[in-house]
Amino acid sequence: MFGFGAATRIYLAVGATDMRKGFEGLYGLVRDRLQCPPLSGHVFLFCNAQRNRLKLLVWDGSGLWVCAKGRGTEARLTATKLVPTA
């Protein structure tokens, strides 16, 4: 289980990501496509074209974590409108 602090941001990569990508590939997407420092400690989420697989990339201070979650073929991840809190 991960514990994230209040200052941790969660970034969602827009569009489909090739789920065959590992540490280096996702690191490159964060750096080049999201234009964020991959070793910032923030959480970066990637989804495939069918939106039934999700990958998370996060730096914990000692190394990169890549976590994957797959759902059944009928289940899909959907986006909701997020409203920032004060």
N, C-alpha and C positions, 0 to 999 in steps of 0.2 A: 504494500500500500504506500502511496506517495502522500506526503504532506507538503502543501504549497503555502507559502506565506502570502500575506495580504498584498504585497508589492508585485507578486508574480502575475505576469500577463499571459493570456492564452491567445495564440494566433491561429487562425484557420486559413489554410491555403485554399484559395478559390480555384475551382476547376478540378479536373481529374488528375490523380497522381498514379504513376506506375507502382503498384504495390510490391514489385520485385526489388525496389530500391532498398538498400540497407543504410548503414551509418553514413558512408561517404556520399551516397546519392541524395539522401535527405538533408545532410549538412549543406551540400551544394544548393539545394532548392531554398533552404532558409536564407543562405547568404545572397544568392543571386535573384531569386524570384520574390522573396519576402523582404529582402534588403534589411535583414536583422542580423545581429551577431549571434551565431548558433550557441556560443558558450555563455550566454547572458543569464541562464537559469530560468528563462521563460519557457513556456510549453508551446510546442508547435504541432498542430494536427493536420493530417493529410487524409484524404478520402479518395476512393477509386471512382471510376465512371458510373458504376451501378449503385454507388453509395451504400454498399453492404459490407465494406471493410474500412477500417480506420487504423491509422498508425500515428503514434505519438513519439516525438523526439524531444528529449529534455537533458540538460547538463545538470548533474547533481553536485558538482564541485570536484569530483574525482574521476568522472567519466561520463560518456553519453549513454543514455538509455533509449532504446527503441522498443516500444511496446505495440503489439498488434491485437486488434479485436475483429473477429469476423462474425457476421450474422447470417442467418439462413437466407436462401435465395429470394424468399418472399418479403423479408424484412428490409426496410430501407431507412437510412438516416435522413431526417428532414431538417431543414434550417428554419429557425424561428427568428423573429425580429428581436434583437437584444436592445434593451433600454439601459443606458448607464445610470448608476445610482449616484446620489450626491455625496 
